[in-house]
Amino acid sequence: MERRLVPIKLDSYKPLREVVAETLREAIVNGTLSPGERLMEIQLAEELGVSRTPVREAIRKLELEGFVVMIPRRGTYVADLSIKDINEVFEIRTALDVLAAGLAVERITEDELEQLERLLVEISDLTEQGDADKIVEVDGQFHDILYRASRNDRLVGIINNLREQFTRFRSISMQYPGRIQKTVEEHRRLVEAIAGRDLELAQQIAREHMENSEQTLLQDLNERRHA
């Protein structure tokens, strides 16, 4: 059996099922576990160096997040990306991001604006280094600050419910040639609009950013299927 997953270090403060879920989620996001691939509990447990119980619990969690599907009498599979899934998530996420950008214009603090500026510099540096995984992480931090600046806890909560699904989409789209550079520019324009307290422009840029991300993901999906 070819080993693709790194054995888990059993020194984490987190529950083992959470560590296993994080490991499998990352393997799905980065393509180690491919869409449509069957997930065998015994094989995963052996590769990760754990018992079947935390693997089973992790798979249930990933099913709720949309990363895997469980088919009766057939088994568990890595969820494929469908155009319908992408459209539905982006429709919701676009509406929420546009709302968050508008609220941020009215409520963001100077300290939060400075944090956004620092993250823009960090993403630019990471782009030159070619560290895609770290870029995805920092991009998430950038959006988290914007959501927090909305001062609307319920909005943040709704967005967090979509976080894992969107992390998968973000990771794929960020790997598409040229997308990172365009993302940095879109983020820069958004920060400038928010700092200038231009509500209409900030919402327009937020909408364009999400639409561009969706189009990149759809283009990547199309190219993968015709490769």
C-alpha positions as CSV (number, residue, x, y, z in Angstrom):
1,M,0.0,0.0,0.0
2,E,1.4,3.4,-1.0
3,R,1.5,5.7,2.0
4,R,0.4,9.2,1.2
5,L,-0.7,10.6,4.6
6,V,1.8,11.5,7.3
7,P,1.3,9.7,10.6
8,I,-0.3,11.9,13.3
9,K,1.7,13.1,16.2
10,L,-0.2,12.1,19.3
11,D,0.9,15.1,21.4
12,S,-1.8,17.6,20.4
13,Y,-4.0,19.2,23.0
14,K,-6.9,18.8,20.6
15,P,-9.2,15.7,20.6
16,L,-7.8,13.0,18.3
17,R,-10.9,13.1,16.1
18,E,-10.3,16.8,15.5
19,V,-6.7,16.2,14.5
20,V,-7.7,13.4,12.2
21,A,-10.4,15.6,10.6
22,E,-8.0,18.4,10.1
23,T,-5.5,16.1,8.5
24,L,-8.0,14.5,6.1
25,R,-9.5,17.9,5.3
26,E,-6.1,19.2,4.3
27,A,-5.4,16.1,2.2
28,I,-8.7,16.7,0.3
29,V,-8.0,20.5,-0.2
30,N,-4.5,19.9,-1.5
31,G,-5.5,17.1,-3.7
32,T,-3.7,14.2,-1.9
33,L,-7.2,12.6,-1.6
34,S,-8.8,13.1,-5.0
35,P,-12.5,13.9,-5.8
36,G,-14.4,10.7,-6.2
37,E,-11.8,8.6,-4.3
38,R,-13.1,6.0,-1.9
39,L,-12.1,6.4,1.7
40,M,-11.4,3.2,3.6
41,E,-11.3,3.5,7.4
42,I,-8.8,0.7,7.9
43,Q,-6.4,2.1,5.3
44,L,-6.7,5.7,6.6
45,A,-6.2,4.5,10.2
46,E,-3.0,2.6,9.2
47,E,-1.6,5.5,7.4
48,L,-2.3,8.0,10.2
49,G,-1.2,5.6,12.9
50,V,-4.5,5.7,14.8
51,S,-7.5,3.4,15.5
52,R,-10.6,3.3,13.3
53,T,-12.8,5.1,15.8
54,P,-11.3,8.7,15.4
55,V,-11.2,8.1,11.6
56,R,-14.9,7.2,11.6
57,E,-15.7,10.3,13.8
58,A,-13.6,12.5,11.5
59,I,-15.4,11.3,8.4
60,R,-18.8,12.0,9.9
61,K,-17.6,15.6,10.6
62,L,-16.3,16.0,7.1
63,E,-19.6,14.7,5.7
64,L,-21.4,17.5,7.5
65,E,-18.9,20.0,6.1
66,G,-19.4,18.8,2.5
67,F,-16.0,17.3,2.0
68,V,-17.1,13.7,1.8
69,V,-20.3,11.8,0.9
70,M,-21.5,8.6,2.4
71,I,-23.4,6.3,0.0
72,P,-25.4,3.4,1.6
73,R,-23.9,0.0,0.8
74,R,-21.2,1.6,-1.3
75,G,-19.0,3.4,1.1
76,T,-17.5,6.9,1.7
77,Y,-16.0,9.0,-1.1
78,V,-14.3,12.4,-1.4
79,A,-17.0,14.8,-2.6
80,D,-16.7,15.9,-6.1
81,L,-17.0,19.6,-7.0
82,S,-20.1,20.3,-9.0
83,I,-21.0,23.6,-10.7
84,K,-24.2,23.6,-8.7
85,D,-22.3,23.4,-5.4
86,I,-19.9,26.2,-6.5
87,N,-22.8,28.5,-7.6
88,E,-24.8,28.0,-4.4
89,V,-21.9,28.6,-2.1
90,F,-20.7,31.7,-4.0
91,E,-24.2,33.1,-4.3
92,I,-24.5,33.1,-0.5
93,R,-20.9,34.1,0.2
94,T,-21.0,37.1,-2.3
95,A,-24.1,38.5,-0.6
96,L,-22.5,38.1,2.8
97,D,-19.2,39.6,1.7
98,V,-20.9,42.6,0.1
99,L,-22.8,43.2,3.3
100,A,-19.7,42.9,5.4
101,A,-17.8,45.3,3.2
102,G,-20.5,47.9,3.5
103,L,-20.7,47.6,7.3
104,A,-16.9,47.7,7.5
105,V,-16.9,51.1,5.7
106,E,-19.0,52.5,8.6
107,R,-17.5,50.6,11.5
108,I,-13.8,49.6,10.9
109,T,-11.2,51.0,13.3
110,E,-7.8,52.5,12.3
111,D,-6.1,49.6,14.0
112,E,-8.0,47.1,11.8
113,L,-7.1,49.1,8.7
114,E,-3.5,48.9,9.7
115,Q,-3.8,45.1,10.2
116,L,-5.3,44.8,6.7
117,E,-2.4,46.8,5.2
118,R,0.2,44.6,7.0
119,L,-1.5,41.4,5.7
120,L,-1.4,42.9,2.1
121,V,2.3,43.3,2.5
122,E,2.7,39.7,3.9
123,I,0.6,38.2,1.0
124,S,2.8,40.1,-1.5
125,D,5.9,38.7,0.1
126,L,4.5,35.2,0.2
127,T,3.6,35.5,-3.5
128,E,7.2,36.1,-4.3
129,Q,8.2,33.1,-2.2
130,G,5.5,30.9,-3.9
131,D,4.2,29.6,-0.5
132,A,0.6,28.8,-1.7
133,D,-0.5,27.2,1.6
134,K,0.5,30.1,3.7
135,I,-1.1,32.5,1.2
136,V,-4.4,30.8,1.6
137,E,-4.0,31.0,5.4
138,V,-3.2,34.7,5.4
139,D,-6.0,35.4,2.9
140,G,-8.4,33.9,5.4
141,Q,-7.0,36.2,8.1
142,F,-7.6,39.1,5.8
143,H,-11.2,38.3,5.3
144,D,-11.7,37.5,9.1
145,I,-10.6,41.1,9.9
146,L,-13.1,42.5,7.4
147,Y,-15.9,40.3,8.9
148,R,-15.0,41.4,12.4
149,A,-15.0,45.0,11.3
150,S,-18.7,44.6,10.4
151,R,-19.4,44.5,14.2
152,N,-22.2,42.0,13.4
153,D,-21.7,38.8,15.3
154,R,-24.6,37.0,13.6
155,L,-23.1,37.8,10.2
156,V,-19.7,36.5,11.3
157,G,-21.4,33.3,12.6
158,I,-23.2,32.6,9.3
159,I,-20.0,33.1,7.3
160,N,-18.1,30.8,9.7
161,N,-20.7,28.0,8.9
162,L,-19.5,28.2,5.3
163,R,-15.8,28.5,6.2
164,E,-14.7,24.9,5.6
165,Q,-16.5,24.6,2.2
166,F,-15.0,27.9,1.1
167,T,-11.5,27.0,2.3
168,R,-11.6,24.2,-0.2
169,F,-12.6,26.5,-3.0
170,R,-10.1,29.2,-2.0
171,S,-7.2,26.7,-2.0
172,I,-8.0,25.5,-5.5
173,S,-8.6,28.9,-7.0
174,M,-5.4,30.3,-5.4
175,Q,-3.3,27.7,-7.2
176,Y,-4.6,28.8,-10.6
177,P,-1.9,30.8,-12.6
178,G,-2.2,34.5,-11.9
179,R,-5.0,34.3,-9.4
180,I,-2.9,35.2,-6.4
181,Q,-1.6,38.4,-8.0
182,K,-5.2,39.4,-9.0
183,T,-6.4,38.7,-5.5
184,V,-3.7,41.0,-4.0
185,E,-4.8,43.8,-6.3
186,E,-8.5,43.3,-5.5
187,H,-7.7,43.3,-1.8
188,R,-5.7,46.5,-2.1
189,R,-8.6,48.2,-3.9
190,L,-11.0,47.0,-1.3
191,V,-8.9,48.3,1.6
192,E,-8.5,51.7,-0.2
193,A,-12.3,52.0,-0.7
194,I,-13.0,51.1,3.0
195,A,-10.4,53.5,4.2
196,G,-11.9,56.2,2.0
197,R,-15.3,55.4,3.5
198,D,-16.7,54.8,0.0
199,L,-19.6,52.4,0.7
200,E,-20.7,51.9,-2.9
201,L,-17.2,51.3,-4.2
202,A,-16.3,48.9,-1.4
203,Q,-19.4,46.8,-2.1
204,Q,-18.7,46.8,-5.8
205,I,-15.1,45.6,-5.3
206,A,-16.2,42.9,-2.8
207,R,-18.8,41.6,-5.4
208,E,-16.2,41.7,-8.2
209,H,-13.7,39.9,-6.0
210,M,-16.1,37.0,-5.3
211,E,-17.2,36.8,-8.9
212,N,-13.6,36.6,-10.1
213,S,-12.9,33.9,-7.5
214,E,-15.9,31.9,-8.7
215,Q,-14.9,32.2,-12.4
216,T,-11.4,31.1,-11.6
217,L,-12.7,28.0,-9.8
218,L,-15.1,27.1,-12.6
219,Q,-12.3,27.6,-15.2
220,D,-10.0,25.3,-13.2
221,L,-12.7,22.7,-12.8
222,N,-13.4,22.8,-16.5
223,E,-9.7,22.4,-17.4
224,R,-9.3,19.5,-14.9
225,R,-12.2,17.6,-16.4
226,H,-10.9,18.1,-20.0
227,A,-7.3,17.4,-19.2
